[in-house]
Amino acid sequence: MKTDNDKQTKTKQEETKKKEILTELQNFHKKDISFSSGKILSSMCTKPLKIVEEARKIFKETNLGDKRISEGAIEIEKICIRWVGDLLNLNQPYGFITSGGTESNILAIMEARARKREAMKESGEKEMMPEEIIVPETAHFSFDKISFLMDIKIKKASADKNFCVDLNSVKNLINKNTIAVVGVAGTTEYGSIDDIEGLAQICMANKIYLHVDAAFGGFVIPFIRKLNYNVRNFDFGIEGVDSIALDPHKMGMNIIPSGMILFGKEPKFSVNVSYLQGKHERLLGTFPAASAAGCYACLKFLGEDGYIKIVKECMENTKELAEGLKGLGIEILNPTMNILNFNIRKEIYNKLVETGWIISKTSKGYARIVIMPHTKRTHIKKFLNDIKQLMKNAKN
């Protein structure tokens, strides 16, 4: 029989073990680069709002994938989808919180396939092989994964000089096997916005599903339009748009992972799961409700005015960096949103990386900077000063 001394000894041992584990984890985390360092200039994620951490704790053990035990979390998710539906001009939205753009894009193409197969079955047509999707050459790499996972042939439409998809290229790639066309609202490399209205016209004329990947632009474009920036629209106000992906864990200020997929019509794809007593429409069987809780907290805490303020600051900081680079004689591409590209000598780019700046290059060789909410004016000035000094050193 255990004595009180035995119990106290065990408790002390457990506490010591916990401290050791947490210390180990803290030491691992020290190897990561924090957003507050100001050195991260090419990530599309950022430091989440403080309220999100509290919201996450409340739902830390809740599974959105099991409707029987997550009624409150499911309600939160529906509220978030409705709020974002309003933002994207959709009166009766359907959709889900996801892990991010990749999962959302998979769900969109699964839905496109389900609708196409149902339509063919109703008309008595034979299933086509192989099924095909058309994406811009600037599309996210998740579509290459989709091609492999779903055994779908991917065709890439060329881009114009502004890195927007060429509509004639899309038209030329369409055939009887095309089940979906993808447009991008805020490309990963350039922040360019495809002509979604033009794509919608093409898709409606050919009865093809249109998905918009706005993983980054979804929480930027609606607000810069309200700030009177002259940028293209991409939302459900455009007839012919079937689904939109956007990521709260990017400019939505939520924790990782959190994405969203919204559909204009109730999704057709689902599987019946007997032990869950109903149909399951998600990709992931188990999904953290903490992501939905964080999304709810962000949307309600910030509201439209809060997001406008955040986006306005990011755009102003992007402009300051652009002007600073031009002042140094560096060629830039005029930014559409808070992503900036410029030409810089290879040795200077490499030196910037060596000194700890987290920057990247596009597939065309342009340096790429993403000005997120964690990037402040002081960080931009330091970055510009470092470039100026490196250019000076290169001359000597």
N, C-alpha and C positions, 0 to 999 in steps of 0.2 A: 504493500500500500504506500502510495506517494505521500510524503510529508509536505508541509507548507514550505520548508526549506528547499525541497526538490522542485516545487512549482516556481519558487522565486528564482532559482538557479536557471531553470528552463526559460523563464521570461527574459532574464538578463541575456542569456545566450541568443535568443531570438532577436532581441533589440540590437545586440552587437552585430548579428548577421545582416539585419536590415540596413544598418548604418554602413557596413562594408559594401553591400550591394549598391546602395545609393551613391556612395563615394565613387565606386567604379564607374557607374553610369555618368556621373558628373565629369569624371576625367575623360570618358569617351566623348562627351558633348563638347568639351573644351576644344576638341580637334575640329569641330564644325565652325563655320564662319557665320556669325550672327548678322541679321539684317541691320541691327543698330550700329554695326561697325562702319556702315556707309560704303564698304568695298564691293558690295553685291550690286552690279549694274547690268546684269543680263538675265535675272530671274523674273518670271512672271507671277511669282508668289510674293507675299510680303508678310510683315508682322501683323497678326490678327488683332482685332479690338480686344481690350482687356475684359469686357463683359462676356466675350465668347468663352473664355476659360471657365467662368462660373457656370455658364449655360451648359457647357460640355459635361461638367461634373454631375449635374442633375440627372443626365441621361446616359451616364457612362456604362450602364449595364443593360440598356434597352436595345433590342434588335428590331429594326424597321422591317426586316424580312418576315416577321411572324405577326400577322395582324391580330391574332387572338390575344396577345399579351402586350400590345403596344398601341392601344387606342389613342392615348394622348399624343404620342409621337407621330402617329399617322395623321392626326388632326393638325399638328404643327406643320407637317410636310404639305398638306393640302393648302393651308393658309399661305405658306411660302410660295407655292406654285401659283396661287391666285394673285398674290401681290406682284410677282414677277410677270404673270400674264398681263396684268394691267399695264406694267411698264412696257411690254412688247405688243400692246394693242390687240390682245386676245381676250375676249369676253368670257369664254368658257374653256379655260385651259385644262388639259390633261398632262400629267407628267410625274416625274420622280426626282428626288434628290439622288445623285449618283456620286461615285468616287472621283469624277473629273471628266474632262473632255473625251478621253479615250473610251471610257464606258458609255458615255452619252452618244458618241458617234457610232459605236457598235449597236446600241439599241435602235438608233435611227435607221441603220441599214437593215437590221433584223425586221423592223416594221415595214420598210419599203419592200423587202422580199415577201413578207406575209401578205401585204396588200396585193402585190403583183400576182402571187400564186392563187390567191382567192379569186381575183378577177379572171384569171385564165381558166380556173376550174369552172366558174359560173358560165363562161362563154364556150366551154368545151375545147379550149385550146390545149395542146400538149405543152408540158413544162419545157422551157427553153434551157439549153445547155451550150456553153456555160453562161451563167448570169453575169452581167457587167455593170459597173458603176463608173461614172465619169467624175473626176475630181480635178481641180486646178493643179498645175505643177507646183504651186506654192502651198498646197494643202499640208496639213499636219501628218506626221509619220504614222499616226494611228490608223490611217486608211490603208497603209501597206500591211499593217497587222491584220486589219479586217479582211483584206484580200486573202491572206493566208488562213486565218481562222475559219472563214465562211466559204472558202473555195470559190471566191468571186473574182472574176477578171477585173483588174483596175486599169482604166484608161486615163491618161493625164493630158488635160487640155493645156495648151501653151498660155503664157502670160504676156501682157503688153508691156510697154516701156515703163509703166507705173506699177508693175508687178500685180496687176489685176487680171483675172481670167479673160481670155479672148473669146467672145461669144461665138464668133465664126468657127473657132476651133472646136467648141462644144458641139455646135450644130453638126459639124462634119464627123464627129465621133459617135453620134447617136445611131443606134440600129435597133432591130427587133428584140435584142437581148438586153437592152439597157433597162435596169430596174430603178436607178436613182441617179440624180445629178447633185453634186455638192458645191455650194458656194461658201466663201469664207468672208466673215465680217471681222477683220482684224487679224491678218496673217501673222504667224509666229515670228517670221524673220523681218517683215517690213511694216506690219500694221496696216497694210493696204486693205481696202474694202471692195470686194467684187460687186459688179453690177447685178444685184439680186433681183431688181425689177426686170432686167433683161433676161436673166436666167428663168424667172418665173414665167415669162411669156413663152419661152422656148419649151419649158416643161409642160405647161398647160396645152400647148399646141400638139404635143406628142404624148400626152397623158402619162407623164413620168413624175415620180416622186421627187420633190425638191427639199433637201436638207441644208440648213445653214449652220455652219460651225462658227459660232460666235463665242467660243470659250474665253477668249481674251476681250473681244470687243463688246460683249454683252453688257458688261457693267461700265463701259466707257462711252460708247457711241450715243446711247439715249441721252446722256448728260452733256456731252459736248455739243449735241444738237440744240439742247436747251440753252447752252451758252453761245449759241449763234455761230458755231463753227460750220463751215460749208462742207459737210460730209454726207455721203450716201446713207439712205435708210436701208434697213435689212429685216424689219420685223414682220409680224403677222398682219400688219396693215396692208402689206403687199399680197394681193390675191395670188394664190399658187404656192405659197410657202407652207410646207407640211410639218416641219419640225425645226426646232432651234436648240442648239446646245450652248450653254454658258456656264462659267465657273465662278461660284462664290469664293473659292479659295484663291482667286487671283485678285482682280480689282473689287471684288465683293467684300473683302476684308475678313473672310471667315477662315476657320482652321482648315488644315489639310487632313483628310481628303474631303472635298465637297464640290460636286458639279451639279448640273441641272439639265434635264431634257424636257422640253415642252412640245406637245403635239397639238395640232389644230383640231384633230378628231380623236375620239377614243381609240387607243391602240388596239390592234387586232391580235398582236402576238401575246400569248400567255401559255402556261402549262398548268394542268390540273395536278395538285399535290394533295393526296388524300389525308396525310397526317397533319397538314396545315389547314384542312377543311376549306379548300377553295382554290382559286386560280392564283398563280404567281406570275407577275408581269416583269419582274426585275431581272437583271442579269445575275447579280450576286444573290446567293441564297441567304446569307447573313450580312446585314449592313448596319453600321453604327448610327443609332438615332442621334448621337452627339453632333453629327454633321448637320442634321436638320435643326437641332436646337440652336446651334451656332448661327445658322443661316437666319433663323427667326430673330435671334438677338441682334444681328447686324442690320437686318432690314428695318426692324422696329426702332432700334436705337438711332440709326442714322437718318432714315427717311430720305425722301428725295433731296431735300436741302443739304443733308449731310454728305450724300454722294456727290452732289454738284460741287460742293466745297472741296472735297478730296480730289476729284477729277480736275477741277480748275487749277489747283496747286500743281498737280502733276504736269499739266499742259504748260503752265507758266515756267516750270523748271526745265521742261523739254526745250522751250523756246530759249531760255537762258543758255543752256548747253549748246544749242545750235548756233546762236549768235557768237558764243565764245569760240567755238571751233572755226567758224567763218573768219573771225578776227585773227586767228592764227594761220589763215590761208589754207584751211583744210576744206576740201569739197564735201558737201553733205547732200543727202537726199531730203527734200522737204518732207517733214513728218506729217502724216495724216492724223495720228494720235500720239500717245506717249511712248513711241518707239522711234529711235533715231539711228540712221545709218550714215556712215561716212567712210571716205577713203583715207587710209593712213599707211605709211610705210611699214613694211613687215617687221623691220628691226625695232621700230618704236612700239608697235603693237605687242611684240614679244616682251619688250622691256616692261610695259605696263602690266602684263600678266605676271612677270617675274617679281614685280614689286607688290603683288597681292591683289590687284584689281581683277574682279570677276567679270570679264567681258567675253564676248563671243564674236564669231564671224558667220556671215550668211553663206549659202551655197555658191553665191556669186563673188564672194571675197570681200564684201563690205563689213566693216566693223559694226557691231550691233549693240545698242544700249537701250535698256528698258527703264524708263523713269517711273518707279513705283512710289507709293506713299512713304516708304522708309528712306527714300533718297531726298536729302535736304540740300539747300543752297550751299551750305558749307562743304558738303561732299562734292558737289559739282565744281566749286572753285578749286578744291584740292586736286581733283581729276584734271582740270584744265591747266593748273600750274605744273602738274607732273608732266603733261604732254609738252607744255612750253619748254620746260627744262630739258626734256629728252630731245626735243628738236634742236635746241641750242647746243646740246652736247654733240649731237650728230654732225653739226657744222664744223666743230672744232677738231 
